[in-house]
């Protein structure tokens, strides 16, 4: 962003938020991401009162989400993050130990063919955190619409009170990449998860209509509000 200063300070900007009309430096963009992620957590159900939360690893948002959760639960004694590991290709334990404060306990639990919800319940968690970014969350909604999978959009609450939270669902992938570099987190080369064709279609559409991913999430939320 040569020649443009940050909206909040005199530092050079690193990104133009097309949907907000603001130029931001790396520091203030990262602060904005943390603020918005915390707000999304509150709106989607909060951290909860239990001392355990579950986390599904994977994708470029995993390490940034770990860092944000560390900031949030740092002052809560006895907290434990149960990482639901479905594969062996990512050293999640090592990554978590380098990012999270020492007082936060980490457990790596293999999921294999079991339901993530069932495993999380077994280990005493009532919150599952996913690291899906804006593009992934919007692509999920669009995939459900195109396939007629309404239940995938509605996602009624689990009978046992399990809450699924996606703190980064309104944060674009490009902003998460800057956040990763700013906090010196290990770069994750994993691509976005979801239907490749839908992700590409959404990416092409968003170049000229940057509000489309946000509109899809609002559409999902309105449908959920209509369900008794």
C-alpha positions as CSV (number, residue, x, y, z in Angstrom):
1,X,0.0,0.0,0.0
2,X,2.7,2.5,-1.0
3,X,1.8,6.1,-0.3
4,X,-1.1,5.2,2.0
5,X,-0.9,5.6,5.8
6,X,-2.8,3.5,8.3
7,X,-6.3,4.7,9.2
8,X,-5.3,4.8,12.9
9,X,-1.7,5.9,12.8
10,X,1.0,7.3,10.6
11,X,2.6,3.9,9.8
12,X,2.5,2.6,6.2
13,X,-0.5,0.5,5.5
14,X,-0.2,-3.2,4.6
15,X,-3.8,-3.8,3.5
16,X,-6.8,-2.0,2.2
17,X,-10.0,-3.4,3.7
18,X,-12.3,-3.0,0.7
19,X,-15.4,-3.8,2.7
20,X,-14.7,-1.2,5.4
21,X,-12.9,1.4,3.3
22,X,-9.9,1.6,5.6
23,X,-6.1,1.3,5.1
24,X,-4.4,-0.5,8.1
25,X,-0.9,-1.2,9.2
26,X,0.0,-4.7,10.4
27,X,-0.3,-3.8,14.1
28,X,-3.7,-2.2,13.8
29,X,-5.0,-4.9,11.4
30,X,-4.0,-7.5,13.9
31,X,-5.7,-5.7,16.7
32,X,-8.8,-5.4,14.6
33,X,-8.8,-9.1,13.9
34,X,-8.5,-9.9,17.7
35,X,-11.3,-7.5,18.5
36,X,-13.6,-9.0,15.8
37,X,-12.8,-12.6,16.8
38,X,-13.6,-11.9,20.4
39,X,-16.9,-10.3,19.4
40,X,-17.8,-13.3,17.2
41,X,-17.0,-15.6,20.2
42,X,-19.4,-13.7,22.4
43,X,-22.1,-13.7,19.8
44,X,-21.8,-17.4,19.0
45,X,-21.9,-18.5,22.7
46,X,-18.8,-17.4,24.5
47,X,-16.0,-19.5,26.1
48,X,-18.5,-21.1,28.5
49,X,-18.1,-21.8,32.2
50,X,-16.2,-25.1,31.9
51,X,-12.5,-25.3,32.2
52,X,-12.1,-27.2,28.9
53,X,-12.7,-26.2,25.3
54,X,-12.1,-28.3,22.2
55,X,-10.4,-27.2,19.0
56,X,-10.4,-28.7,15.6
57,X,-6.9,-28.0,13.9
58,X,-6.2,-27.4,10.3
59,X,-6.1,-24.7,7.7
60,X,-4.3,-21.3,7.7
61,X,-6.4,-20.0,10.6
62,X,-5.4,-22.7,13.1
63,X,-2.3,-21.1,14.6
64,X,-3.8,-17.5,14.7
65,X,-6.9,-19.0,16.4
66,X,-4.6,-20.6,19.0
67,X,-2.9,-17.3,19.6
68,X,-6.2,-15.5,20.1
69,X,-7.6,-18.1,22.4
70,X,-4.4,-17.9,24.4
71,X,-5.0,-14.2,24.9
72,X,-8.6,-14.7,26.0
73,X,-8.2,-17.6,28.5
74,X,-4.8,-16.6,29.8
75,X,-6.3,-15.2,33.0
76,X,-8.6,-18.1,33.7
77,X,-6.9,-20.7,36.0
78,X,-7.0,-24.4,35.2
79,X,-8.0,-24.0,31.5
80,X,-7.3,-26.8,29.1
81,X,-7.6,-26.9,25.3
82,X,-8.4,-30.4,23.9
83,X,-7.2,-30.5,20.3
84,X,-9.2,-33.0,18.2
85,X,-6.5,-34.4,15.9
86,X,-7.9,-36.2,12.9
87,X,-4.6,-36.8,11.1
88,X,-0.9,-37.1,11.7
89,X,0.4,-34.5,9.1
90,X,0.5,-31.5,11.5
91,X,2.5,-31.3,14.7
92,X,-0.3,-29.6,16.6
93,X,1.1,-30.3,20.0
94,X,4.5,-28.6,19.3
95,X,2.8,-25.6,17.6
96,X,0.4,-25.2,20.6
97,X,3.2,-25.3,23.1
98,X,5.1,-22.5,21.4
99,X,2.0,-20.3,21.1
100,X,-0.1,-20.8,24.2
101,X,0.9,-19.6,27.7
102,X,2.4,-22.3,29.9
103,X,-0.5,-22.3,32.4
104,X,-2.9,-23.5,29.7
105,X,-2.9,-27.3,29.6
106,X,-2.9,-29.0,26.1
107,X,-4.3,-32.4,25.3
108,X,-4.0,-34.0,21.8
109,X,-6.9,-36.4,21.2
110,X,-7.2,-38.6,18.1
111,X,-10.6,-38.5,16.5
112,X,-10.3,-41.0,13.7
113,X,-13.8,-42.1,12.6
114,X,-15.5,-40.8,15.7
115,X,-17.7,-37.7,15.9
116,X,-15.8,-34.6,17.0
117,X,-18.8,-33.7,19.2
118,X,-18.9,-37.1,20.9
119,X,-15.1,-36.9,21.6
120,X,-15.3,-33.4,22.9
121,X,-18.2,-34.4,25.2
122,X,-16.3,-37.4,26.4
123,X,-13.4,-35.1,27.5
124,X,-15.7,-32.7,29.3
125,X,-15.9,-29.8,26.8
126,X,-19.1,-28.0,25.7
127,X,-17.5,-25.7,23.2
128,X,-15.8,-26.7,19.9
129,X,-13.7,-24.0,18.2
130,X,-13.1,-24.2,14.4
131,X,-10.6,-22.0,12.5
132,X,-12.6,-21.5,9.4
133,X,-11.9,-18.1,7.8
134,X,-14.4,-15.9,5.9
135,X,-14.0,-17.6,2.5
136,X,-14.3,-21.1,4.0
137,X,-17.4,-20.2,6.0
138,X,-19.1,-18.5,3.1
139,X,-18.2,-21.4,0.7
140,X,-19.8,-23.8,3.2
141,X,-23.0,-21.8,3.0
142,X,-23.0,-21.6,-0.8
143,X,-22.3,-25.3,-1.1
144,X,-25.3,-26.1,1.1
145,X,-27.5,-23.8,-1.0
146,X,-26.3,-25.3,-4.3
147,X,-26.8,-28.9,-3.0
148,X,-30.1,-28.2,-1.2
149,X,-28.6,-29.2,2.2
150,X,-30.6,-26.9,4.4
151,X,-29.7,-28.8,7.6
152,X,-26.1,-27.9,6.9
153,X,-27.1,-24.2,7.1
154,X,-29.4,-24.4,10.0
155,X,-27.2,-26.5,12.3
156,X,-29.6,-26.9,15.2
157,X,-27.9,-26.9,18.6
158,X,-26.7,-30.3,19.9
159,X,-29.0,-32.1,22.3
160,X,-26.3,-32.0,25.0
161,X,-25.6,-28.3,24.6
162,X,-22.4,-28.5,22.5
163,X,-21.7,-25.1,20.9
164,X,-19.7,-24.8,17.7
165,X,-17.8,-21.5,17.4
166,X,-16.0,-20.1,14.4
167,X,-14.2,-16.9,15.7
168,X,-12.5,-16.2,12.3
169,X,-15.5,-16.7,10.1
170,X,-15.6,-13.0,9.2
171,X,-11.9,-12.6,8.7
172,X,-10.6,-12.9,5.1
173,X,-7.7,-15.3,4.4
174,X,-5.5,-12.4,3.3
175,X,-5.8,-10.7,6.7
176,X,-5.1,-13.9,8.5
177,X,-1.9,-14.3,6.5
178,X,-0.7,-10.8,7.7
179,X,-1.7,-11.6,11.3
180,X,0.4,-14.8,11.0
181,X,3.5,-12.9,9.9
182,X,3.0,-10.1,12.4
183,X,3.0,-12.5,15.4
184,X,5.8,-14.6,13.9
185,X,3.6,-17.7,13.8
186,X,4.7,-20.6,11.7
187,X,3.3,-20.2,8.2
188,X,0.8,-22.9,7.3
189,X,0.8,-23.8,3.6
190,X,-2.4,-25.7,3.8
191,X,-5.0,-24.5,1.4
192,X,-8.5,-23.4,2.3
193,X,-10.8,-26.3,3.2
194,X,-14.0,-27.0,1.3
195,X,-15.3,-27.6,-2.2
196,X,-12.5,-26.3,-4.6
197,X,-14.9,-25.3,-7.4
198,X,-17.2,-23.4,-5.0
199,X,-14.1,-21.7,-3.4
200,X,-12.8,-20.6,-6.8
201,X,-16.2,-19.4,-7.9
202,X,-16.6,-17.4,-4.7
203,X,-13.1,-16.0,-5.1
204,X,-13.7,-14.8,-8.6
205,X,-17.1,-13.2,-7.7
206,X,-15.6,-11.5,-4.6
207,X,-13.0,-9.6,-6.7
208,X,-15.7,-7.3,-8.1
209,X,-18.2,-7.8,-5.3
210,X,-16.3,-8.0,-2.0
211,X,-19.4,-8.0,0.1
212,X,-20.7,-11.4,-1.2
213,X,-19.0,-13.6,1.4
214,X,-20.5,-11.4,4.2
215,X,-23.9,-11.5,2.5
216,X,-23.8,-15.3,2.5
217,X,-23.1,-15.4,6.2
218,X,-26.0,-12.9,6.9
219,X,-28.3,-15.1,4.8
220,X,-27.3,-18.1,6.9
221,X,-27.9,-16.2,10.2
222,X,-31.3,-15.0,9.0
223,X,-32.4,-18.5,8.2
224,X,-31.3,-19.7,11.6
225,X,-33.2,-16.9,13.3
226,X,-36.4,-18.2,11.5
227,X,-36.0,-21.7,12.9
228,X,-38.0,-22.2,16.2
